[in-house]
Amino acid sequence: QTSLHLITLQTNKHKPWIETEYQGIVMENDNTVLLNPPLFALDKDAPLHYAGEICGFRVHNGPGGSGSTQFEAVVLDRSTGEGLVRSKEPLDCESHKEHSFTIQAYDCGEGPDGTNSKKSHKATVHVRVNDVNEFSPVFVERRYEASVPEDRLFDRIVRVEAIDADCSPQYSQICFYDIITPNVPFTIDNDGNIKNTEPLDSKRQRVHSFWVTAFDCGKNRAQADAQVIVTVKPSCKPGWIGWTKRIEYTPGSGSIPLFPNLRLEACEETVWNIQATVELQTGHIGKGCDRDSYSDRSVRRLCGAVRGEVDLLPPPSPATNWTTALPTLPSSDSSLVFSFNGSTHVAVVPDSVASAVSGDHFTLQLWMRRGGASTQPPANQARGTRKEEETIICNDSYSHYSLSVHGCRLSLFYWPDVSATRPVKFLWKLEQVCDSEWHHLSLSVQFPSVTLYVDGVTFDPALIHDNGAIPNPAPHQRLVIGACWDTGEVHIMCFVSGYKGLLSGVTVRPGNVEPHSVVECLYACREGLDFGDLETLGSGMKVHVNPSQSVLVLEGDEIESFNRAVQQVTYKNSLRFATPGVRPLKLTTSLRCFSEESCLSLRQMEGYLVVLQPDAPQISLSGVGPHLARPAAEFEGPQGVPLFPELRIVCSLSHAVNTAAQGMEGGGMFSPKTVIYAVAHTLDGCEVQPLGEELNSEREELLVDMEALKERGLDIINTTAYIAITGAESISVYEDVLRSICYRLAKGSARFERRFRLSCSEMNGRYTSNELTLEVNFLHSLDIVPGAATVIIMVCVGFLVVMVILGVFRIRSIHRRSEGARGGGKEGSSQWDDSALNIIVNPMENRMGIATDMEGECDDEEEVVDSPDDTSDDQRIIKKEGRDSAPRRY
């Protein structure tokens, strides 16, 4: 500590003089201010006593306003003018680092009383308060936590921070930190950054806990140490978490989420765009997805299509024999699929059918898949490189047209009038033509306008007027499926430009074009991908589903919103009886990051959706027979006799219910319980078939109200072998139609019995009813009984009389023997023996026995057919054999 002295000259003429400005320093724990320069006051009157001496200093408030109260100046030596500045109270650097005030010096005047004293000018004093290391560091947090993935070295895991309340940079700064827990795989730098010194293993130690301390630059240690906890996470593998490979779907469940627990893990990678594509593969199910399993004709009616279409590839039958030679493939959607090999597999439609579909206004519809039964083209034939033209349909008539495929192009060659105009070719370039998948084509021609729908989507053609030398079509009508009819140079008819692939449901309807709504309905899938609730879709998210509902694309820029959206992706199937089987499922993801070099690459996820077997409906026919007996005259009337007047059709479902919970609550055993409930249903066909020999068209027939059938849009096939009513309609409609079926005989054609069998089905025969067997008996009056029958009855009655007489004679003979033996026998032997009297006489059995032994008479009139058990006719299903075993398609 030093003091600044003022030397004052004794005078009373001159004012004391001091420096104009002083800089001072004072410590927090001291009150003496060290000034620079030292505090001295000088006076020119120094040789004079009193006048040249300094008697005092006066402190005035400076800019801070606290000089007069906090500081004072005292004179140490009057003669030299040396003085000292000191604080009146302890100073605190943390509250006020600097002080400023002014100071004046006074001499002693002219005498001891200080009269006529002089004062100097004011000098400014600046005092800085020096800090003392009185505070220790304090951590901002008492506990620091962090989590890191294993097997990695980090530049920083967590940063700890301590502060010091001292005001000076020397004592307020934290000079270094230290880990005080020994043997931990971590280190800390002077800035508080903690990192690991070796890769961490979550299996060896999941949580690391240790303590750290801090020191300021004055080497004061922190008041309290801080705890650090580091949790080691298993290695982060970017990708989808919660993927379920197998997903089960119960038919009738509506929509179910496919990925309820799925989320994307990006491992702290910053991504700015995420795109996920979900693919549901249904190509193995029928023609691409689960559609209505009714026949094509029934589906057209359900979709509201105009009637009048002609099936160019109908099921083979005696009436439609042009498809008999074509090979067919099984299909799970009840449709008939025909295979064409490009050469020998050709269907020539009869002229009578071809003439019904001619004209310049028509709609052609078909299902096609190129490449045959295989889903892939041959190895030596790459996609889109088929060079030969393949003709699907060729109508060689006065209104000539042909539909062909060539590579990935579809062309319609149309010649409205061969005698007056040139042909026109309409051309479409389509990927669907050469991808070896099933596609639905609908071509509406209203010349000169042509509209093409592929899978329900419209495609515009490029018109090409073909002015080349084209031979005129043949003057007769010839409609060919799978090739084109050609007359060569040697005038030999042959097939050219054969089609290689599969065709199904090829129909032509003349007249106005088909509405777009009908085309969309025919193609519409009943199953597919969907999004649960679009209102929950977060901002920045986009969702897109293709028309066939087999591909769904999600796009977003934020992982959490994207994860919520993925969990909303659903599978729906609106069919009550969905086609069971496996649907492969794929999820492809692409990410875009700010750093493209280190952006994540995710592998494709693969799984499958299993549609379980639906509960099969039970179609029950009841209220019929098993016997129908009426006078023969009623059958010979103009209306005949109704065969099924009280028919009832009921459709029900049987569903197994697990009753384990009820059994456990009761404390006993439990068994599966089956719940049966009726459902509203749609049938698509019923058949009435005479058993035994076919109907004799000259003597008997089945009558149906044709006007009622036409009004309800139902079709009928009426032959001597069977009568089939087809078309998708409600149960009540089929009940009314079947109840009106009558059996009529010609005069004098009555027999003893006739048997019929009734059965119904739905979904083109996928589900069938029980088979009801009805035996029709004809009641004859005596005046009309044939002579042979009269003889048989008389013989039976005579045989009965003989048996009665023989019985009476035997009884009387036994009675006589018993009376003759009464005297010599024992008493017990006189009892009546009636064991021989247990005689049961069945005249009808004897009649049938005699009739069987008679030669020729019964055999010539009727065929004996075994009668089924009456108690089981309504419930059993009879397997057809022989000519009845082949299933019919309508």
Long-range contacts (C-beta under 8 A, 24 or more apart in sequence): 1-30, 1-32, 1-34, 2-34, 2-38, 3-32, 3-38, 3-39, 3-76, 3-82, 3-83, 3-84, 4-35, 4-37, 4-38, 4-39, 4-40, 4-82, 4-83, 4-84, 4-85, 5-38, 5-39, 5-40, 5-76, 5-77, 5-80, 5-81, 5-82, 5-83, 6-39, 6-40, 6-41, 6-42, 6-54, 6-75, 6-77, 6-80, 6-81, 6-82, 6-83, 6-105, 7-40, 7-41, 7-42, 7-46, 7-77, 7-79, 7-80, 7-81, 7-82, 8-41, 8-42, 8-43, 8-46, 8-52, 8-53, 8-54, 8-78, 8-79, 8-80, 8-81, 8-105, 8-107, 8-108, 9-42, 9-43, 9-44, 9-45, 9-46, 9-47, 9-48, 9-51, 9-52, 10-43, 10-45, 10-46, 10-47, 10-48, 10-49, 10-50, 10-51, 10-52, 10-53, 10-108, 11-43, 11-44, 11-45, 11-46, 11-47, 11-48, 11-51, 11-52, 11-107, 11-118, 12-45, 12-48, 12-50, 12-51, 12-107, 12-109, 12-110, 12-116, 12-117, 12-118, 13-44, 13-45, 13-51, 13-118, 14-43, 14-44, 14-45, 14-118, 15-43, 15-107, 15-118, 15-119, 15-120, 15-121, 16-41, 16-42, 16-43, 16-54, 16-81, 16-105, 16-106, 16-107, 16-118, 16-119, 16-120, 17-41, 17-42, 17-43, 17-44, 17-105, 17-120, 17-121, 18-42, 18-103, 18-104, 18-105, 18-120, 18-121, 18-123, 19-123, 20-121, 20-123, 20-124, 21-123, 21-124, 21-125, 21-126, 22-85, 22-103, 22-123, 22-124, 22-125, 22-126, 23-126, 23-128, 24-85, 24-125, 24-126, 24-127, 24-128, 25-127, 25-128, 25-130, 26-87, 26-91, 26-127, 26-128, 26-129, 26-130, 27-129, 27-130, 27-132, 28-90, 28-91, 28-92, 28-93, 28-129, 28-130, 28-131, 28-132, 28-134, 29-90, 29-132, 31-86, 31-87, 31-88, 31-89, 31-90, 31-91, 32-84, 32-85, 32-86, 33-71, 33-85, 33-86, 33-87, 33-125, 33-127, 35-85, 35-125, 38-82, 39-73, 39-82, 39-83, 39-84, 39-85, 39-103, 40-80, 40-81, 40-82, 40-83, 41-81, 41-83, 41-105, 41-120, 42-81, 43-81, 43-107, 43-118, 45-107, 50-107, 50-108, 50-109, 50-110, 50-111, 50-112, 50-114, 51-107, 51-108, 51-109, 51-110, 52-79, 52-107, 53-78, 53-79, 53-81, 53-107, 53-108, 54-78, 54-81, 54-83, 54-105, 54-106, 54-107, 54-108, 55-106, 55-107, 55-108, 55-109, 55-114, 55-117, 56-105, 56-106, 57-83, 57-85, 57-103, 57-104, 57-105, 57-106, 58-103, 58-104, 58-106, 58-119, 59-85, 59-101, 59-102, 59-103, 60-101, 60-102, 60-103, 60-104, 60-122, 61-101, 61-102, 62-99, 62-100, 62-101, 62-102, 62-124, 62-125, 63-100, 64-99, 64-100, 64-101, 66-99, 66-101, 67-99, 67-100, 67-101, 67-102, 67-125, 68-101, 70-99, 71-99, 71-101, 71-125, 71-127, 73-103, 78-108, 81-105, 85-125, 85-127, 91-129, 92-129, 93-129, 93-130, 93-131, 93-132, 93-166, 93-167, 93-168, 94-131, 94-165, 94-166, 94-167, 96-129, 97-128, 97-129, 97-167, 98-126, 98-127, 98-128, 98-129, 99-126, 99-127, 99-129, 100-124, 100-125, 100-126, 100-127, 101-125, 101-127, 130-168, 131-166, 131-167, 131-168, 131-170, 131-171, 131-172, 132-166, 132-171, 133-166, 133-170, 133-171, 133-216, 133-218, 133-220, 134-166, 134-171, 135-164, 135-165, 135-166, 135-171, 135-172, 135-216, 135-220, 136-164, 136-216, 136-220, 136-221, 136-222, 136-223, 137-162, 137-163, 137-164, 137-174, 137-214, 137-215, 137-216, 137-220, 137-221, 137-222, 137-223, 138-162, 138-163, 138-164, 138-165, 138-222, 138-223, 138-224, 139-214, 139-222, 139-224, 139-225, 139-226, 141-226, 142-224, 142-226, 142-227, 143-226, 143-227, 143-228, 143-229, 144-226, 144-227, 144-228, 144-229, 145-228, 145-229, 145-230, 145-231, 146-228, 146-229, 146-230, 146-231, 147-230, 147-231, 147-232, 147-233, 148-196, 148-200, 148-230, 148-231, 148-232, 148-233, 149-232, 149-233, 149-234, 149-235, 149-236, 149-267, 150-199, 150-200, 150-201, 150-202, 150-232, 150-233, 150-234, 150-235, 151-199, 151-200, 151-201, 151-235, 152-199, 152-200, 153-195, 153-196, 153-198, 153-199, 154-195, 154-196, 155-193, 155-195, 156-193, 156-194, 156-195, 157-186, 157-194, 157-195, 157-196, 157-230, 158-194, 158-228, 158-230, 159-191, 159-192, 159-193, 159-194, 160-188, 160-192, 160-194, 160-212, 160-214, 160-226, 160-228, 161-192, 162-192, 162-214, 162-222, 162-226, 164-216, 164-220, 166-216, 166-218, 169-217, 170-217, 170-218, 171-216, 171-217, 171-218, 171-220, 172-216, 173-216, 173-217, 174-214, 174-215, 174-216, 174-217, 175-215, 175-216, 175-217, 175-219, 176-214, 176-215, 177-212, 177-213, 177-214, 177-215, 178-212, 178-213, 178-214, 178-215, 179-210, 179-211, 179-212, 180-210, 180-211, 180-212, 180-213, 180-225, 181-209, 181-210, 181-211, 184-208, 184-210, 186-210, 186-228, 186-230, 188-212, 194-228, 194-230, 196-230, 200-230, 200-232, 201-232, 202-232, 202-233, 202-234, 205-232, 206-231, 206-232, 207-231, 207-232, 208-232, 236-265, 236-267, 236-268, 237-265, 237-267, 238-265, 238-266, 238-267, 238-269, 238-600, 238-602, 239-264, 239-265, 239-602, 239-603, 240-264, 240-265, 240-587, 240-589, 240-602, 240-605, 241-265, 243-587, 243-605, 243-607, 244-607, 245-606, 245-607, 245-608, 246-607, 246-608, 246-610, 247-571, 247-585, 247-607, 247-608, 247-609, 247-610, 248-609, 248-610, 248-612, 249-571, 249-573, 249-578, 249-609, 249-610, 249-611, 249-612, 250-612, 251-573, 251-575, 251-576, 251-577, 251-578, 251-580, 251-611, 251-612, 251-613, 251-614, 251-615, 252-576, 252-578, 252-614, 252-615, 253-573, 254-572, 254-573, 254-574, 255-530, 255-532, 255-570, 255-571, 255-572, 256-570, 256-571, 256-572, 257-532, 257-567, 257-568, 257-569, 257-570, 258-529, 258-569, 258-570, 258-571, 258-585, 258-609, 259-566, 259-567, 259-569, 259-587, 260-567, 261-567, 262-563, 262-566, 262-567, 263-563, 263-566, 263-567, 264-559, 264-562, 264-563, 264-566, 264-589, 266-559, 266-591, 266-600, 267-600, 269-591, 269-593, 269-598, 269-599, 269-600, 270-593, 270-594, 270-595, 271-557, 271-559, 271-591, 271-592, 271-593, 271-599, 271-600, 272-557, 272-592, 272-593, 272-594, 273-555, 273-556, 273-557, 273-591, 273-592, 274-554, 274-555, 274-556, 274-557, 274-559, 274-562, 274-589, 274-590, 274-591, 274-592, 275-553, 275-554, 275-555, 275-589, 275-590, 276-553, 276-554, 276-555, 276-562, 276-566, 276-587, 276-588, 276-589, 277-551, 277-552, 277-553, 277-554, 277-586, 277-587, 277-588, 277-589, 278-529, 278-551, 278-552, 278-553, 278-554, 278-569, 278-585, 278-586, 278-587, 279-550, 279-551, 279-585, 279-586, 279-587, 279-588, 280-528, 280-529, 280-549, 280-550, 280-551, 280-571, 280-583, 280-584, 280-585, 280-609, 281-550, 281-583, 281-584, 281-585, 281-586, 282-525, 282-527, 282-528, 282-550, 282-583, 283-375, 283-437, 283-438, 284-581, 285-332, 285-333, 285-579, 285-581, 285-583, 286-331, 286-332, 286-333, 286-335, 286-438, 286-579, 287-331, 287-333, 287-335, 287-367, 287-369, 287-438, 287-440, 287-504, 288-437, 288-438, 288-439, 288-525, 288-548, 288-550, 289-525, 289-526, 289-527, 289-528, 289-548, 289-549, 289-550, 290-333, 290-525, 290-526, 290-527, 290-573, 290-575, 290-578, 290-579, 290-611, 291-333, 291-524, 291-525, 291-526, 292-526, 292-575, 293-333, 293-334, 293-575, 293-577, 293-579, 293-763, 293-764, 293-766, 294-334, 294-682, 294-684, 294-728, 294-762, 294-763, 294-764, 295-334, 295-335, 295-684, 295-726, 295-764, 295-889, 295-890, 296-335, 296-505, 296-507, 297-715, 297-726, 297-727, 297-890, 298-684, 298-726, 298-727, 298-728, 298-764, 299-522, 299-728, 300-507, 300-518, 300-522, 301-713, 301-727, 301-728, 302-521, 302-728, 303-518, 303-521, 303-522, 304-517, 304-518, 304-521, 305-509, 305-514, 305-518, 305-522, 306-509, 306-511, 306-512, 306-514, 306-518, 307-713, 308-509, 308-510, 308-511, 309-363, 309-365, 309-507, 309-508, 309-509, 310-353, 310-356, 310-357, 310-507, 310-508, 310-509, 310-510, 311-506, 311-507, 312-347, 312-349, 312-353, 312-357, 312-393, 312-479, 312-481, 312-506, 312-507, 312-508, 313-338, 313-347, 313-481, 313-503, 313-504, 313-505, 313-506, 315-888, 315-889, 315-890, 322-347, 322-348, 322-349, 322-350, 323-347, 329-373, 329-502, 331-504, 332-579, 332-581, 333-579, 334-763, 334-764, 334-765, 334-766, 334-889, 335-367, 335-504, 335-505, 335-764, 336-504, 336-889, 337-502, 337-503, 337-504, 338-502, 338-503, 338-504, 339-372, 339-373, 339-501, 339-502, 340-372, 340-482, 340-498, 340-499, 340-500, 340-501, 340-502, 340-503, 341-372, 341-498, 341-500, 342-390, 342-483, 342-498, 342-499, 342-500, 343-495, 343-498, 345-482, 345-498, 346-480, 346-481, 346-482, 346-483, 346-495, 346-498, 347-480, 347-481, 347-482, 348-478, 348-479, 348-480, 348-481, 348-485, 349-479, 349-480, 349-481, 351-476, 351-477, 351-478, 353-479, 354-395, 354-397, 354-477, 354-478, 354-479, 355-397, 355-477, 356-510, 357-395, 357-479, 357-508, 357-509, 357-510, 358-395, 358-397, 358-398, 358-399, 358-477, 358-510, 359-399, 359-510, 359-511, 360-399, 360-416, 360-445, 360-446, 360-447, 361-445, 361-446, 361-447, 361-510, 361-511, 361-512, 361-513, 362-445, 362-508, 362-509, 362-510, 362-511, 363-442, 363-443, 363-444, 363-445, 363-508, 363-509, 363-513, 363-514, 364-393, 364-403, 364-441, 364-442, 364-443, 364-445, 364-506, 364-507, 364-508, 365-440, 365-441, 365-442, 365-443, 365-505, 365-506, 365-507, 365-508, 365-509, 365-514, 365-519, 365-522, 366-392, 366-393, 366-440, 366-441, 366-503, 366-504, 366-505, 366-506, 366-507, 367-438, 367-439, 367-440, 367-441, 367-502, 367-503, 367-504, 367-505, 368-392, 368-438, 368-439, 368-441, 368-501, 368-502, 368-503, 368-504, 369-436, 369-437, 369-438, 369-439, 369-501, 369-502, 370-405, 370-433, 370-434, 370-436, 370-500, 370-501, 370-502, 371-436, 371-500, 371-501, 372-500, 372-501, 372-502, 373-502, 374-436, 375-436, 375-437, 376-436, 377-434, 377-436, 383-434, 383-435, 383-436, 384-408, 384-434, 386-434, 388-497, 389-497, 390-497, 390-498, 390-499, 390-500, 390-501, 391-480, 391-482, 391-483, 391-484, 391-496, 391-497, 391-498, 391-499, 392-481, 392-482, 392-499, 392-503, 393-479, 393-480, 393-481, 393-506, 394-479, 394-480, 394-483, 394-484, 394-485, 395-477, 395-478, 395-479, 396-473, 396-474, 396-477, 396-478, 396-479, 396-480, 396-484, 396-485, 397-473, 397-476, 397-477, 397-478, 397-479, 398-473, 398-475, 398-477, 400-473, 401-445, 402-484, 403-443, 404-497, 405-433, 405-434, 405-499, 407-433, 407-434, 408-433, 408-434, 409-433, 410-441, 410-452, 412-443, 412-445, 412-450, 412-461, 413-466, 414-445, 414-447, 414-450, 415-473, 416-447, 418-472, 418-473, 422-465, 422-466, 422-467, 423-466, 423-470, 424-448, 424-463, 424-464, 424-465, 424-466, 425-463, 425-464, 425-465, 425-466, 426-450, 426-452, 426-461, 426-462, 426-463, 426-464, 427-461, 427-462, 427-464, 428-452, 428-459, 428-461, 428-462, 430-454, 430-459, 438-502, 440-522, 440-523, 442-514, 442-519, 442-522, 444-513, 444-514, 445-513, 446-512, 446-513, 451-513, 453-516, 453-519, 453-523, 455-523, 455-547, 455-548, 456-519, 456-520, 456-523, 456-524, 456-547, 457-547, 458-516, 481-506, 525-549, 525-550, 526-573, 526-574, 526-575, 526-578, 527-571, 527-572, 527-573, 527-574, 527-575, 527-578, 528-571, 528-572, 529-569, 529-570, 529-571, 530-569, 530-570, 530-571, 530-572, 531-565, 531-568, 531-569, 531-570, 532-568, 532-569, 532-570, 533-568, 536-564, 536-568, 537-565, 537-568, 538-564, 538-565, 541-565, 571-609, 573-611, 576-614, 576-679, 577-614, 577-616, 577-617, 577-763, 577-766, 577-767, 578-611, 578-614, 579-611, 580-611, 580-612, 580-613, 580-614, 581-610, 581-611, 582-608, 582-609, 582-610, 582-611, 583-608, 583-609, 583-610, 583-611, 584-608, 585-609, 615-653, 615-654, 615-655, 616-653, 616-654, 616-767, 617-651, 617-652, 617-653, 617-679, 617-681, 617-762, 617-767, 618-651, 618-652, 618-653, 618-654, 618-676, 619-649, 619-650, 619-651, 619-681, 619-683, 619-760, 619-761, 619-762, 619-767, 619-768, 619-769, 619-770, 620-649, 620-650, 620-651, 620-652, 620-769, 620-770, 621-647, 621-648, 621-649, 621-758, 621-759, 621-760, 621-769, 621-770, 621-771, 621-772, 621-874, 622-647, 622-648, 622-650, 622-772, 622-874, 623-647, 623-648, 624-758, 624-772, 624-774, 624-874, 625-772, 625-773, 625-774, 625-775, 625-873, 626-773, 626-774, 626-775, 626-868, 626-870, 626-873, 626-874, 627-774, 627-775, 627-777, 628-774, 628-775, 628-776, 628-777, 629-776, 629-777, 629-778, 629-779, 630-776, 630-777, 630-778, 630-779, 631-778, 631-779, 631-781, 632-745, 632-750, 632-778, 632-779, 632-780, 632-784, 635-743, 635-744, 635-745, 635-750, 635-776, 635-778, 636-744, 636-745, 636-746, 636-747, 636-749, 636-750, 637-744, 638-744, 639-703, 639-742, 639-744, 640-701, 640-703, 640-742, 640-743, 640-744, 640-745, 641-742, 641-743, 641-744, 641-776, 642-739, 642-740, 642-741, 642-742, 643-688, 643-702, 643-741, 643-742, 643-743, 643-756, 643-758, 643-774, 643-776, 644-738, 644-739, 644-741, 644-758, 644-772, 644-774, 645-739, 646-739, 647-735, 647-738, 647-739, 647-758, 648-735, 649-683, 649-731, 649-734, 649-735, 649-760, 649-769, 650-678, 650-731, 651-678, 651-679, 651-680, 651-681, 651-731, 652-676, 652-677, 652-678, 652-679, 653-677, 653-679, 680-730, 680-731, 681-730, 681-731, 681-762, 682-728, 682-729, 682-730, 682-731, 682-762, 683-728, 683-729, 683-730, 683-731, 683-734, 683-760, 683-761, 683-762, 684-726, 684-727, 684-728, 684-729, 684-761, 684-762, 684-763, 684-764, 684-890, 685-724, 685-725, 685-726, 685-727, 685-760, 685-761, 685-762, 685-764, 685-765, 685-890, 686-724, 686-725, 686-734, 686-737, 686-738, 686-758, 686-759, 686-760, 686-761, 687-722, 687-723, 687-724, 687-725, 687-758, 687-759, 687-760, 687-888, 688-722, 688-723, 688-738, 688-741, 688-756, 688-757, 688-758, 689-721, 689-722, 689-723, 689-756, 689-757, 689-758, 689-759, 689-884, 690-721, 690-722, 690-754, 690-755, 690-756, 690-757, 691-755, 691-756, 691-757, 691-773, 691-865, 692-755, 692-863, 692-865, 693-863, 694-720, 694-721, 695-720, 695-721, 696-720, 696-749, 698-746, 699-745, 699-746, 699-749, 700-743, 700-744, 700-745, 700-746, 700-749, 700-754, 701-743, 701-744, 702-741, 702-742, 702-743, 702-744, 703-741, 703-742, 703-743, 703-744, 704-737, 704-740, 704-741, 705-737, 705-740, 708-736, 708-737, 708-740, 709-737, 712-737, 715-890, 717-890, 721-883, 724-888, 724-890, 726-890, 734-760, 743-776, 750-778, 750-780, 751-778, 751-861, 751-862, 752-777, 752-778, 752-862, 753-777, 753-778, 753-862, 753-865, 754-778, 755-865, 757-878, 764-889, 764-890, 765-887, 765-888, 765-889, 768-877, 770-874, 770-875, 770-876, 770-877, 771-876, 771-877, 771-878, 772-873, 772-874, 773-868, 773-873, 773-878, 775-867, 788-857, 788-858, 788-861, 792-847, 792-850, 792-851, 792-854, 792-857, 793-847, 795-850, 796-843, 796-846, 796-847, 796-850, 797-843, 799-846, 799-850, 800-841, 800-843, 800-846, 803-841, 804-841, 807-839, 810-836, 811-837
